[in-house]
Amino acid sequence: MRKRTRVGITLLMVSGLILGGCGNRGQEQPDQGAENQITESQALENQPEEGKQPETGEDKVYKVIFAHHQTTDSPIGMGIDRLAATLNEKSNGRLEVQVYPAEQLGNESSVYEQLCQGSVQMSTFGFGIIGSQSPTALAMEMGYMFEDSDHLQKFLVSDVFSGMVEDTISSSGVHILGAYYNGTRHLTTTHARVEGPEDMKGLKIRVPNSEMILATLGAMGCNPTVMAFSETYMGLQNGTVEGQENPVPSIVSMNFQEVQKYLCKTAHMIQAASICINEEFLKSLPEDLQKLMVEETQAELQAVSQDVLQKEVDQEKILTDAGMEIVETDKEAFQACMTDVIAEYEKVWGEGLYDRIQATK
């Protein structure tokens, strides 16, 4: 995977498209108790009192609960904070965006449910969550679906992606405001130099409880082992697992360089994520605030995409400075291993979708 210090990830503004269903398909998240749910009074803050004349769009303050699972120092976490400040300022106080980061109001799956119900107005989601009820979107999580971030960029502005999102329209009430580059997943190992599928045989590799990652790593030839992210460092240290896979910033954040020798540049997943808003709430805003919401989200996610890619480049040096060895891999050989998985999942995604996505390069 060649390094880039600049990326022009183009955001797709999906107007009037509503995602189907609420739920989770194999996402690894801890249980968040009832204490993390939005209270009834918070959920009703934007509703007019019975018998009271609603304020007009020019003087009403629209409170926006923006809950998410990311840390505040991550590119998207910082981007969300900037976006909230911009919306509050440029709306002259008519929007009051309140950010609840780091699972304060629940994990990603829980917040998705809350956004569907309208008690949370905005959040950021990976396409694994979206694909839990919208099978065509799940295809975006397939291993070796995208060649690199440039391919992902082209896909996000293609008719193929537009058609995929259109397929998710339902009564769930979730609207995609934009998508952004969310990192490239690579393999790290304790002892094995992995250059091709033959080097993966028998390796116990930690993976999250994600359907598509399990299918991808299994097809690559290893023994994928589900383990909580918080337990992975110890698992690598004591030999319970012999490697793991994640984007470089996640590897650095958990100090895996202390217990891993090789960074094998498999680039097996080029991932995107989205910022979404409750559709009913969006439509309740005056037209000028809807326009502001869409335009500022789009602009901010352009910056987030570049921040993610730059952070990957910068933090790879942290790994090499700590003594990790970079191993280039035979990506074409790994991609060839996906044939059976693609054939199986096209029954879910829809026949021919894989080829249409590949054609957007």
C-alpha contacts under 8 A as a table, 3 or more apart, distances in Angstrom:
res1	aa1	res2	aa2	distance
1	M	148	D	7.80
1	M	265	K	6.45
1	M	266	T	7.90
1	M	267	A	6.75
1	M	328	E	7.80
3	K	313	V	6.36
4	R	7	V	6.98
4	R	309	L	7.07
4	R	310	Q	7.29
4	R	313	V	6.87
5	T	309	L	6.82
5	T	310	Q	5.31
5	T	313	V	6.72
6	R	306	Q	6.29
6	R	309	L	7.17
6	R	310	Q	6.83
7	V	149	S	7.84
7	V	150	D	7.81
7	V	305	S	7.38
7	V	306	Q	5.52
7	V	309	L	6.97
8	G	153	Q	7.68
8	G	302	Q	7.44
8	G	305	S	7.83
8	G	306	Q	7.01
9	I	149	S	7.55
9	I	150	D	7.36
9	I	153	Q	5.18
9	I	180	Y	6.94
9	I	181	Y	6.72
9	I	302	Q	6.31
9	I	305	S	6.06
9	I	306	Q	7.19
10	T	153	Q	5.71
10	T	154	K	7.85
10	T	156	L	7.23
10	T	157	V	7.20
10	T	180	Y	7.73
10	T	302	Q	6.59
11	L	153	Q	7.77
11	L	156	L	6.85
11	L	157	V	7.36
11	L	178	G	5.69
11	L	179	A	5.45
11	L	180	Y	6.24
11	L	298	Q	6.22
11	L	301	L	6.98
11	L	302	Q	6.53
12	L	156	L	5.80
12	L	157	V	5.76
12	L	177	L	7.83
12	L	178	G	5.26
12	L	179	A	6.01
12	L	298	Q	7.81
13	M	176	I	7.38
13	M	177	L	5.54
13	M	178	G	4.94
13	M	179	A	7.74
13	M	294	V	7.43
13	M	298	Q	6.90
14	V	17	L	5.93
14	V	162	S	7.55
14	V	175	H	7.81
14	V	176	I	5.92
14	V	177	L	6.04
14	V	178	G	6.67
15	S	175	H	7.96
15	S	176	I	7.76
15	S	177	L	7.50
16	G	175	H	7.03
17	L	165	V	6.67
17	L	166	E	6.12
17	L	168	T	7.79
17	L	169	I	6.09
17	L	175	H	5.78
17	L	176	I	6.80
18	I	165	V	7.71
18	I	166	E	7.56
18	I	168	T	6.42
18	I	169	I	4.51
18	I	170	S	6.18
18	I	171	S	7.62
18	I	172	S	7.20
18	I	173	G	5.89
18	I	174	V	5.15
18	I	175	H	4.72
18	I	176	I	7.07
18	I	279	E	7.23
19	L	130	I	7.20
19	L	134	S	7.31
19	L	165	V	7.11
19	L	168	T	4.71
19	L	169	I	5.15
19	L	170	S	6.34
19	L	172	S	6.53
19	L	173	G	6.84
19	L	174	V	5.19
19	L	175	H	6.22
19	L	176	I	7.48
20	G	130	I	7.72
20	G	133	Q	5.97
20	G	134	S	5.69
20	G	168	T	4.60
20	G	169	I	5.44
20	G	170	S	4.86
20	G	171	S	6.95
20	G	172	S	5.56
20	G	173	G	7.84
20	G	174	V	7.60
21	G	133	Q	5.16
21	G	134	S	7.19
21	G	170	S	7.11
21	G	171	S	7.59
21	G	172	S	5.17
22	C	112	Y	6.56
22	C	113	E	5.63
22	C	116	C	6.55
22	C	130	I	7.84
22	C	132	S	7.64
22	C	133	Q	6.48
22	C	172	S	6.85
23	G	109	S	6.55
23	G	112	Y	7.31
23	G	113	E	6.72
23	G	129	I	6.93
23	G	132	S	5.94
23	G	133	Q	6.50
24	N	27	Q	6.17
24	N	109	S	5.82
24	N	128	G	7.72
24	N	129	I	5.36
24	N	130	I	7.92
24	N	132	S	5.08
24	N	133	Q	7.69
25	R	128	G	6.78
25	R	129	I	6.43
25	R	131	G	7.36
25	R	132	S	4.53
25	R	133	Q	7.98
25	R	210	S	7.16
25	R	211	E	6.95
26	G	209	N	5.32
26	G	210	S	4.54
26	G	211	E	5.53
27	Q	109	S	7.60
27	Q	128	G	7.29
27	Q	129	I	7.19
27	Q	208	P	7.42
27	Q	209	N	5.65
27	Q	210	S	5.20
27	Q	211	E	7.94
28	E	208	P	5.70
28	E	209	N	4.96
28	E	210	S	6.69
28	E	228	A	7.33
29	Q	107	N	6.15
29	Q	108	E	7.27
29	Q	109	S	7.60
30	P	107	N	6.94
31	D	107	N	7.40
32	Q	35	E	7.69
32	Q	36	N	6.35
32	Q	106	G	5.35
32	Q	107	N	6.52
32	Q	110	S	7.84
33	G	36	N	5.90
33	G	37	Q	7.79
33	G	106	G	7.77
34	A	37	Q	5.52
36	N	104	Q	6.46
36	N	105	L	4.33
36	N	106	G	5.32
37	Q	105	L	5.72
37	Q	106	G	6.81
37	Q	114	Q	7.85
38	I	42	Q	6.27
38	I	43	A	6.55
38	I	105	L	6.95
38	I	114	Q	7.93
38	I	119	S	6.25
38	I	120	V	7.44
39	T	42	Q	5.26
39	T	43	A	6.33
40	E	43	A	5.05
40	E	44	L	6.25
41	S	44	L	5.24
41	S	45	E	6.23
42	Q	45	E	5.30
42	Q	119	S	7.34
43	A	46	N	7.38
43	A	118	G	7.19
43	A	119	S	4.52
43	A	120	V	7.38
44	L	47	Q	5.21
44	L	119	S	7.85
45	E	48	P	7.89
45	E	63	K	7.33
46	N	62	Y	6.39
46	N	63	K	6.49
48	P	52	K	6.59
48	P	53	Q	7.45
48	P	54	P	5.67
49	E	52	K	5.36
55	E	59	D	6.38
55	E	60	K	5.20
56	T	59	D	5.69
56	T	60	K	5.84
57	G	60	K	5.47
57	G	285	L	7.31
57	G	286	P	5.62
58	E	94	R	7.81
59	D	94	R	6.99
60	K	94	R	6.28
61	V	93	G	6.94
61	V	94	R	4.40
61	V	95	L	5.76
61	V	96	E	6.77
62	Y	94	R	5.98
62	Y	95	L	4.93
62	Y	96	E	5.99
62	Y	285	L	7.79
63	K	95	L	6.08
63	K	96	E	4.70
63	K	97	V	5.99
63	K	98	Q	7.51
64	V	95	L	7.09
64	V	96	E	5.88
64	V	97	V	4.51
64	V	98	Q	6.00
64	V	120	V	7.56
64	V	121	Q	5.70
64	V	122	M	7.14
65	I	97	V	6.12
65	I	98	Q	5.17
65	I	99	V	6.26
65	I	100	Y	7.41
65	I	119	S	7.94
65	I	120	V	5.31
65	I	121	Q	5.36
65	I	122	M	6.34
66	F	97	V	6.75
66	F	98	Q	5.92
66	F	99	V	4.74
66	F	100	Y	6.08
66	F	120	V	6.56
66	F	121	Q	6.14
66	F	122	M	4.55
66	F	123	S	5.44
67	A	99	V	5.85
67	A	100	Y	4.53
67	A	101	P	5.82
67	A	103	E	7.42
67	A	104	Q	7.49
67	A	105	L	6.41
67	A	111	V	6.88
67	A	120	V	6.79
67	A	122	M	6.56
67	A	123	S	5.42
68	H	99	V	8.00
68	H	100	Y	6.38
68	H	101	P	5.01
68	H	102	A	6.24
68	H	103	E	5.96
68	H	104	Q	7.83
68	H	105	L	7.73
68	H	106	G	7.97
68	H	107	N	7.54
68	H	108	E	6.68
68	H	111	V	7.05
68	H	123	S	5.36
68	H	124	T	6.08
69	H	101	P	5.81
69	H	102	A	4.44
69	H	103	E	4.40
69	H	104	Q	7.70
69	H	106	G	7.51
69	H	107	N	5.80
69	H	108	E	5.68
69	H	124	T	8.00
70	Q	74	S	6.86
70	Q	76	I	7.28
70	Q	77	G	5.76
70	Q	101	P	6.06
70	Q	102	A	4.98
70	Q	103	E	7.29
71	T	74	S	5.55
71	T	77	G	5.69
71	T	101	P	6.29
71	T	102	A	4.98
72	T	77	G	4.47
72	T	78	M	5.72
72	T	81	D	7.99
72	T	101	P	6.51
72	T	102	A	7.15
73	D	77	G	5.97
73	D	78	M	5.89
74	S	77	G	4.94
74	S	78	M	6.07
75	P	78	M	5.33
75	P	79	G	6.01
75	P	304	V	5.72
75	P	307	D	5.94
75	P	308	V	5.94
76	I	79	G	4.74
76	I	80	I	5.97
76	I	304	V	5.87
77	G	80	I	5.24
77	G	81	D	6.47
77	G	101	P	7.34
78	M	81	D	5.15
78	M	82	R	6.29
79	G	82	R	5.07
79	G	83	L	6.05
79	G	300	E	6.38
79	G	301	L	7.24
79	G	303	A	7.66
79	G	304	V	5.97
80	I	83	L	4.94
80	I	84	A	6.09
80	I	99	V	7.82
81	D	84	A	5.19
81	D	85	A	6.31
81	D	99	V	7.09
82	R	85	A	5.21
82	R	86	T	6.15
82	R	300	E	7.74
83	L	86	T	5.08
83	L	87	L	6.10
83	L	296	E	6.92
83	L	297	T	6.68
83	L	300	E	6.40
84	A	87	L	5.24
84	A	88	N	6.13
84	A	97	V	5.45
84	A	98	Q	7.24
84	A	99	V	7.33
85	A	88	N	5.20
85	A	89	E	6.12
85	A	97	V	7.68
86	T	89	E	5.13
86	T	90	K	5.86
86	T	296	E	7.60
87	L	90	K	5.33
87	L	91	S	5.82
87	L	95	L	6.51
87	L	96	E	7.89
87	L	97	V	7.31
87	L	292	L	7.37
87	L	293	M	6.99
87	L	296	E	7.32
88	N	91	S	5.52
88	N	92	N	6.47
88	N	93	G	5.32
88	N	94	R	7.12
88	N	95	L	5.26
88	N	96	E	5.60
88	N	97	V	6.40
89	E	92	N	5.27
89	E	93	G	6.21
90	K	93	G	7.62
91	S	94	R	5.26
91	S	95	L	5.83
91	S	289	L	7.01
91	S	292	L	7.77
92	N	95	L	7.55
93	G	96	E	6.28
100	Y	103	E	7.42
100	Y	104	Q	5.84
100	Y	105	L	6.79
101	P	104	Q	5.94
103	E	106	G	4.69
103	E	107	N	5.02
103	E	108	E	7.38
105	L	111	V	6.98
106	G	109	S	7.80
106	G	110	S	5.38
106	G	111	V	5.75
107	N	110	S	5.24
107	N	111	V	6.09
108	E	111	V	5.23
108	E	112	Y	6.15
108	E	125	F	6.93
108	E	129	I	7.89
109	S	112	Y	5.10
109	S	113	E	6.49
109	S	129	I	6.84
110	S	113	E	5.19
110	S	114	Q	6.35
111	V	114	Q	4.86
111	V	115	L	6.00
111	V	120	V	7.20
111	V	123	S	7.52
112	Y	115	L	5.09
112	Y	116	C	6.21
112	Y	123	S	7.75
112	Y	125	F	7.73
112	Y	129	I	7.88
113	E	116	C	5.12
113	E	117	Q	6.31
114	Q	117	Q	5.03
114	Q	118	G	6.10
114	Q	119	S	5.41
114	Q	120	V	5.44
115	L	118	G	4.94
115	L	119	S	6.05
115	L	120	V	4.57
115	L	121	Q	5.69
115	L	122	M	6.73
115	L	123	S	7.58
115	L	174	V	7.21
115	L	277	I	7.36
115	L	278	N	5.93
116	C	119	S	7.97
116	C	120	V	7.94
116	C	172	S	5.81
116	C	173	G	5.82
116	C	174	V	6.03
116	C	278	N	6.51
117	Q	120	V	7.57
118	G	121	Q	5.95
118	G	278	N	6.16
118	G	280	E	7.89
118	G	281	F	7.51
120	V	123	S	7.81
120	V	278	N	7.65
121	Q	277	I	5.54
121	Q	278	N	5.18
121	Q	281	F	6.85
122	M	275	I	7.28
122	M	276	C	5.68
122	M	277	I	4.39
122	M	278	N	6.48
123	S	275	I	5.76
123	S	276	C	5.58
123	S	277	I	6.70
124	T	273	A	7.05
124	T	274	S	5.42
124	T	275	I	4.30
124	T	276	C	6.06
125	F	129	I	6.54
125	F	130	I	7.31
125	F	273	A	5.72
125	F	274	S	5.35
125	F	275	I	6.44
125	F	276	C	7.39
126	G	129	I	5.77
126	G	130	I	6.85
126	G	272	A	6.72
126	G	273	A	4.32
126	G	274	S	6.25
127	F	130	I	4.77
127	F	131	G	5.69
127	F	137	A	6.27
127	F	138	L	6.35
127	F	140	M	6.73
127	F	141	E	6.83
127	F	272	A	7.06
127	F	273	A	5.99
127	F	274	S	7.49
128	G	131	G	4.96
128	G	132	S	6.26
128	G	137	A	7.66
128	G	138	L	5.80
128	G	141	E	6.43
128	G	210	S	7.89
129	I	132	S	5.28
129	I	133	Q	7.91
130	I	133	Q	6.36
130	I	134	S	6.10
130	I	137	A	6.51
130	I	138	L	7.23
131	G	134	S	4.45
131	G	135	P	5.04
131	G	136	T	6.77
131	G	137	A	4.71
131	G	138	L	4.07
131	G	139	A	7.76
132	S	135	P	6.66
132	S	138	L	7.05
134	S	137	A	5.67
134	S	138	L	6.89
134	S	167	D	7.58
134	S	168	T	5.45
135	P	138	L	5.10
135	P	139	A	7.15
135	P	348	V	6.12
135	P	349	W	5.29
136	T	139	A	5.60
136	T	140	M	7.94
136	T	164	M	5.92
136	T	167	D	7.41
136	T	168	T	7.92
136	T	348	V	7.44
136	T	349	W	4.46
136	T	350	G	7.00
137	A	140	M	5.75
137	A	141	E	7.94
137	A	164	M	6.47
137	A	165	V	7.21
137	A	349	W	7.76
138	L	141	E	5.59
138	L	142	M	7.31
138	L	349	W	7.27
139	A	142	M	5.32
139	A	145	M	7.78
139	A	349	W	6.35
139	A	354	Y	7.68
140	M	145	M	6.84
140	M	271	Q	7.46
140	M	272	A	7.87
141	E	145	M	7.56
141	E	212	M	6.08
141	E	213	I	7.67
141	E	269	M	7.09
141	E	271	Q	6.90
142	M	145	M	5.54
142	M	212	M	5.73
142	M	213	I	7.47
142	M	216	T	6.95
142	M	269	M	7.10
143	G	146	F	7.94
143	G	212	M	7.33
143	G	213	I	7.21
143	G	216	T	5.31
143	G	268	H	5.26
143	G	269	M	5.10
143	G	335	Q	7.80
143	G	338	M	7.40
144	Y	147	E	6.49
144	Y	267	A	7.65
144	Y	268	H	5.21
144	Y	269	M	5.78
144	Y	270	I	7.53
144	Y	335	Q	5.79
144	Y	338	M	7.80
145	M	269	M	7.23
145	M	270	I	7.65
145	M	354	Y	7.34
145	M	357	I	7.48
145	M	358	Q	7.13
146	F	149	S	7.53
146	F	151	H	5.90
146	F	152	L	6.01
146	F	269	M	7.24
146	F	270	I	5.94
146	F	358	Q	7.21
147	E	150	D	7.87
147	E	151	H	5.88
147	E	152	L	7.73
147	E	270	I	7.52
147	E	361	K	7.85
148	D	151	H	5.36
148	D	152	L	6.51
148	D	270	I	6.33
149	S	152	L	4.94
149	S	153	Q	6.12
149	S	181	Y	7.15
149	S	270	I	6.63
150	D	153	Q	4.98
150	D	154	K	6.36
150	D	361	K	7.71
151	H	154	K	5.22
151	H	155	F	6.19
151	H	360	T	6.95
151	H	361	K	4.83
152	L	155	F	5.02
152	L	156	L	6.20
152	L	181	Y	7.78
152	L	270	I	7.36
152	L	272	A	7.84
152	L	361	K	7.94
153	Q	156	L	5.30
153	Q	157	V	6.86
154	K	157	V	5.54
154	K	158	S	6.33
154	K	360	T	6.15
154	K	361	K	6.40
155	F	158	S	5.01
155	F	160	V	7.17
155	F	161	F	6.31
155	F	357	I	6.84
155	F	360	T	5.52
155	F	361	K	7.23
156	L	161	F	5.87
156	L	162	S	7.98
156	L	179	A	7.61
157	V	161	F	6.98
157	V	162	S	7.68
158	S	161	F	5.50
158	S	162	S	6.50
158	S	360	T	7.01
159	D	162	S	4.86
159	D	163	G	5.95
160	V	163	G	5.16
160	V	164	M	6.16
160	V	356	R	6.85
160	V	357	I	6.79
161	F	164	M	4.87
161	F	165	V	6.23
162	S	165	V	5.31
162	S	166	E	6.17
163	G	166	E	4.97
163	G	167	D	6.31
164	M	167	D	5.25
164	M	168	T	7.05
165	V	168	T	5.29
165	V	169	I	7.19
166	E	169	I	5.59
170	S	173	G	7.23
173	G	278	N	5.77
173	G	279	E	4.96
173	G	280	E	6.49
174	V	276	C	6.51
174	V	277	I	5.91
174	V	278	N	4.84
174	V	279	E	5.31
175	H	276	C	5.41
175	H	277	I	5.27
175	H	278	N	6.02
175	H	279	E	5.25
176	I	179	A	7.73
176	I	274	S	6.71
176	I	275	I	6.15
176	I	276	C	4.46
176	I	277	I	6.59
177	L	274	S	7.37
177	L	275	I	5.69
177	L	276	C	5.39
177	L	277	I	6.90
177	L	294	V	6.11
177	L	297	T	6.87
177	L	298	Q	7.29
178	G	274	S	5.64
178	G	275	I	5.67
178	G	276	C	7.34
178	G	297	T	6.99
178	G	298	Q	5.98
178	G	301	L	7.26
179	A	272	A	6.53
179	A	273	A	5.54
179	A	274	S	4.22
179	A	275	I	6.49
179	A	301	L	7.16
180	Y	272	A	5.51
180	Y	273	A	5.58
180	Y	274	S	6.19
180	Y	301	L	5.87
180	Y	302	Q	7.06
180	Y	304	V	7.10
180	Y	305	S	5.41
181	Y	271	Q	6.32
181	Y	272	A	4.67
181	Y	273	A	6.67
181	Y	304	V	7.87
181	Y	305	S	4.93
181	Y	308	V	7.10
181	Y	309	L	7.86
182	N	270	I	7.68
182	N	271	Q	5.23
182	N	272	A	4.77
182	N	273	A	5.89
182	N	305	S	6.99
182	N	308	V	6.56
183	G	247	P	5.77
183	G	270	I	6.15
183	G	271	Q	5.55
183	G	272	A	7.27
183	G	308	V	6.53
183	G	309	L	6.95
183	G	312	E	7.65
184	T	246	N	7.58
184	T	247	P	5.17
184	T	248	V	7.68
184	T	267	A	5.75
184	T	268	H	7.46
184	T	269	M	5.67
184	T	270	I	4.59
184	T	271	Q	6.17
185	R	245	E	6.20
185	R	246	N	4.60
185	R	247	P	4.24
185	R	248	V	7.33
185	R	266	T	7.50
185	R	267	A	5.37
185	R	268	H	5.99
185	R	269	M	5.24
185	R	270	I	6.66
185	R	271	Q	7.90
186	H	245	E	5.33
186	H	246	N	5.54
186	H	247	P	5.94
186	H	248	V	7.33
186	H	263	L	7.22
186	H	264	C	6.30
186	H	265	K	5.34
186	H	266	T	5.10
186	H	267	A	5.06
186	H	268	H	6.47
186	H	269	M	7.79
187	L	243	G	7.09
187	L	244	Q	5.85
187	L	245	E	4.32
187	L	246	N	6.74
187	L	263	L	6.09
187	L	264	C	5.11
187	L	265	K	6.56
187	L	266	T	6.20
188	T	243	G	5.33
188	T	244	Q	5.50
188	T	245	E	6.08
188	T	260	Q	6.42
188	T	261	K	7.40
188	T	262	Y	5.43
188	T	263	L	4.57
188	T	264	C	5.74
189	T	192	A	5.89
189	T	193	R	7.40
189	T	242	E	5.81
189	T	243	G	4.07
189	T	244	Q	6.70
189	T	260	Q	5.54
189	T	261	K	6.12
189	T	262	Y	5.28
189	T	263	L	6.85
189	T	264	C	7.63
190	T	236	L	7.47
190	T	242	E	5.58
190	T	243	G	5.97
190	T	259	V	6.80
190	T	260	Q	4.55
190	T	261	K	5.11
190	T	262	Y	6.60
191	H	242	E	7.49
191	H	260	Q	7.77
191	H	261	K	6.43
191	H	262	Y	7.35
192	A	199	D	7.40
192	A	262	Y	7.41
193	R	199	D	7.20
193	R	262	Y	6.52
193	R	264	C	7.21
193	R	327	V	6.87
194	V	197	P	7.69
194	V	199	D	5.09
194	V	200	M	6.44
194	V	264	C	6.08
194	V	327	V	7.14
194	V	329	T	6.98
195	E	199	D	6.50
195	E	264	C	7.19
195	E	327	V	6.79
195	E	328	E	6.36
195	E	329	T	4.23
195	E	330	D	6.00
196	G	199	D	5.65
196	G	200	M	7.18
196	G	329	T	5.92
196	G	330	D	5.39
196	G	331	K	7.61
196	G	333	A	6.62
196	G	334	F	6.67
197	P	200	M	5.30
197	P	201	K	7.15
197	P	220	M	5.75
197	P	221	G	5.88
197	P	333	A	6.94
197	P	334	F	6.06
198	E	201	K	5.87
198	E	221	G	7.34
200	M	203	L	5.65
200	M	220	M	6.97
200	M	221	G	5.24
200	M	222	C	4.87
201	K	221	G	5.22
201	K	222	C	5.07
201	K	223	N	7.57
202	G	221	G	7.50
202	G	222	C	5.42
202	G	223	N	5.86
203	L	222	C	5.04
203	L	223	N	5.65
203	L	241	V	7.96
203	L	242	E	6.33
203	L	243	G	7.67
204	K	222	C	6.36
204	K	223	N	4.80
204	K	224	P	5.87
204	K	225	T	6.20
204	K	240	T	7.93
204	K	241	V	5.07
204	K	242	E	5.35
204	K	243	G	6.70
205	I	222	C	6.76
205	I	223	N	6.15
205	I	224	P	4.95
205	I	225	T	5.67
205	I	241	V	5.72
205	I	242	E	5.78
205	I	243	G	4.68
205	I	244	Q	5.01
205	I	245	E	7.53
206	R	224	P	5.97
206	R	225	T	4.76
206	R	226	V	5.69
206	R	227	M	5.94
206	R	232	T	7.18
206	R	241	V	6.12
206	R	242	E	7.72
206	R	243	G	6.14
206	R	244	Q	4.58
206	R	245	E	7.04
207	V	210	S	7.68
207	V	213	I	7.03
207	V	214	L	6.89
207	V	224	P	6.11
207	V	225	T	5.75
207	V	226	V	4.99
207	V	227	M	6.32
207	V	244	Q	6.34
207	V	245	E	6.65
208	P	213	I	7.45
208	P	214	L	7.86
208	P	226	V	5.47
208	P	227	M	6.18
208	P	228	A	6.66
208	P	229	F	7.08
209	N	213	I	7.90
209	N	214	L	7.34
209	N	226	V	5.71
209	N	227	M	7.54
210	S	213	I	5.37
210	S	214	L	6.07
211	E	214	L	5.31
211	E	215	A	6.25
212	M	215	A	5.02
212	M	216	T	5.98
213	I	216	T	4.99
213	I	217	L	5.98
214	L	217	L	5.46
214	L	218	G	5.97
214	L	224	P	6.27
215	A	218	G	5.23
215	A	219	A	6.19
215	A	341	V	6.93
216	T	219	A	5.20
216	T	220	M	6.28
216	T	268	H	7.95
216	T	338	M	7.08
216	T	341	V	7.57
217	L	220	M	4.93
217	L	221	G	6.67
217	L	222	C	6.28
217	L	223	N	7.67
217	L	224	P	6.15
218	G	221	G	5.38
218	G	222	C	5.59
218	G	223	N	6.25
218	G	224	P	6.02
219	A	222	C	7.59
219	A	337	C	5.79
219	A	338	M	6.09
219	A	341	V	7.20
220	M	334	F	6.00
220	M	337	C	6.04
220	M	338	M	7.54
225	T	241	V	7.53
227	M	231	E	6.73
227	M	232	T	6.56
228	A	231	E	5.29
228	A	232	T	6.43
229	F	232	T	5.24
230	S	233	Y	7.21
231	E	234	M	5.75
231	E	235	G	6.25
232	T	235	G	4.84
232	T	236	L	6.08
232	T	244	Q	7.95
233	Y	236	L	5.24
233	Y	237	Q	6.11
233	Y	254	M	7.22
233	Y	255	N	7.85
233	Y	256	F	6.34
233	Y	259	V	7.40
234	M	237	Q	4.86
234	M	238	N	6.04
235	G	238	N	5.45
235	G	239	G	5.92
235	G	240	T	4.89
235	G	241	V	5.63
236	L	239	G	5.19
236	L	240	T	6.26
236	L	241	V	5.36
236	L	242	E	6.01
236	L	243	G	6.55
236	L	259	V	6.42
236	L	260	Q	7.61
237	Q	240	T	7.84
237	Q	259	V	5.75
238	N	241	V	7.92
239	G	242	E	5.98
241	V	244	Q	7.74
243	G	260	Q	7.44
246	N	250	S	6.13
246	N	251	I	6.29
247	P	250	S	5.50
247	P	251	I	6.48
247	P	312	E	7.66
248	V	251	I	5.00
248	V	252	V	6.28
248	V	312	E	5.71
248	V	315	Q	6.67
248	V	316	E	6.34
249	P	252	V	5.14
249	P	253	S	6.04
249	P	311	K	6.88
249	P	312	E	6.01
249	P	315	Q	6.32
250	S	253	S	5.00
250	S	254	M	6.39
251	I	254	M	5.55
251	I	255	N	6.26
251	I	256	F	5.50
251	I	257	Q	7.23
252	V	255	N	4.93
252	V	256	F	6.37
252	V	257	Q	6.92
252	V	315	Q	6.97
252	V	318	I	7.49
252	V	319	L	7.18
253	S	256	F	7.95
255	N	258	E	5.83
255	N	259	V	7.91
256	F	259	V	5.44
256	F	260	Q	5.92
257	Q	260	Q	5.07
257	Q	261	K	7.02
257	Q	319	L	5.90
257	Q	322	A	6.54
257	Q	323	G	7.73
257	Q	324	M	6.51
258	E	322	A	7.53
260	Q	263	L	7.92
260	Q	324	M	7.03
261	K	323	G	7.26
261	K	324	M	4.94
261	K	325	E	6.32
262	Y	324	M	5.38
262	Y	325	E	4.89
262	Y	326	I	6.08
262	Y	327	V	6.74
263	L	324	M	6.51
263	L	325	E	6.04
263	L	326	I	4.97
263	L	327	V	6.00
264	C	326	I	6.08
264	C	327	V	4.60
264	C	328	E	6.13
264	C	329	T	6.68
265	K	326	I	7.18
265	K	327	V	6.05
265	K	328	E	5.31
265	K	329	T	5.94
266	T	328	E	7.43
266	T	329	T	5.82
266	T	330	D	7.74
266	T	331	K	6.33
267	A	270	I	6.82
267	A	331	K	7.68
268	H	331	K	7.93
275	I	297	T	7.91
277	I	281	F	7.59
277	I	282	L	6.83
278	N	281	F	5.40
278	N	282	L	6.27
279	E	282	L	5.03
279	E	283	K	6.21
280	E	283	K	5.23
280	E	284	S	6.28
281	F	284	S	5.00
281	F	285	L	6.77
282	L	285	L	5.55
282	L	290	Q	6.40
283	K	286	P	7.74
283	K	290	Q	7.46
285	L	289	L	5.97
285	L	290	Q	5.91
286	P	289	L	5.44
286	P	290	Q	6.35
287	E	290	Q	5.07
287	E	291	K	6.24
288	D	291	K	5.13
288	D	292	L	6.17
289	L	292	L	4.87
289	L	293	M	5.99
290	Q	293	M	5.10
290	Q	294	V	6.31
291	K	294	V	5.31
291	K	295	E	6.06
292	L	295	E	5.30
292	L	296	E	5.88
293	M	296	E	5.58
293	M	297	T	6.05
294	V	297	T	5.30
294	V	298	Q	6.17
295	E	298	Q	5.17
295	E	299	A	6.23
296	E	299	A	5.07
296	E	300	E	6.06
297	T	300	E	5.19
297	T	301	L	6.11
298	Q	301	L	5.33
298	Q	302	Q	6.50
299	A	302	Q	5.37
299	A	303	A	6.89
300	E	303	A	5.24
300	E	304	V	6.31
301	L	304	V	4.76
301	L	305	S	6.07
302	Q	305	S	5.32
302	Q	306	Q	6.59
303	A	306	Q	5.29
303	A	307	D	6.16
304	V	307	D	4.94
304	V	308	V	6.16
305	S	308	V	5.24
305	S	309	L	6.51
306	Q	309	L	5.31
306	Q	310	Q	6.10
307	D	310	Q	5.15
307	D	311	K	5.97
308	V	311	K	5.17
308	V	312	E	6.32
309	L	312	E	5.11
309	L	313	V	6.49
310	Q	313	V	5.16
310	Q	314	D	6.18
311	K	314	D	5.07
311	K	315	Q	5.85
312	E	315	Q	5.34
312	E	316	E	6.08
313	V	316	E	5.46
313	V	317	K	7.17
314	D	317	K	5.75
314	D	318	I	7.26
315	Q	318	I	4.94
315	Q	319	L	6.75
316	E	319	L	5.21
316	E	320	T	6.53
317	K	320	T	5.07
317	K	321	D	5.91
318	I	321	D	5.14
318	I	322	A	6.20
319	L	322	A	5.13
319	L	323	G	6.62
319	L	324	M	5.52
320	T	323	G	5.07
320	T	324	M	4.77
320	T	325	E	6.27
320	T	326	I	7.40
321	D	324	M	7.28
330	D	333	A	5.47
330	D	334	F	6.60
331	K	334	F	5.03
331	K	335	Q	6.01
332	E	335	Q	4.99
332	E	336	A	6.18
333	A	336	A	5.15
333	A	337	C	6.73
334	F	337	C	5.22
334	F	338	M	7.21
335	Q	338	M	5.47
335	Q	339	T	7.82
336	A	339	T	6.06
337	C	340	D	7.39
338	M	341	V	5.26
338	M	342	I	6.01
339	T	342	I	5.26
339	T	343	A	6.25
340	D	343	A	5.09
340	D	344	E	6.21
341	V	344	E	5.09
341	V	345	Y	6.13
342	I	345	Y	5.21
342	I	346	E	5.86
342	I	354	Y	7.46
343	A	346	E	5.39
343	A	347	K	7.17
344	E	347	K	5.92
344	E	348	V	7.73
345	Y	348	V	5.06
345	Y	349	W	6.18
346	E	349	W	4.78
346	E	350	G	5.02
346	E	351	E	5.13
346	E	352	G	7.26
346	E	353	L	7.17
346	E	354	Y	7.57
347	K	350	G	5.65
347	K	351	E	6.44
349	W	353	L	6.85
350	G	353	L	5.95
351	E	354	Y	7.80
352	G	355	D	5.45
352	G	356	R	6.36
353	L	356	R	5.08
353	L	357	I	6.21
354	Y	357	I	5.24
354	Y	358	Q	6.25
355	D	358	Q	5.01
355	D	359	A	6.17
356	R	359	A	5.09
356	R	360	T	6.85
357	I	360	T	5.49
357	I	361	K	7.82
358	Q	361	K	6.07
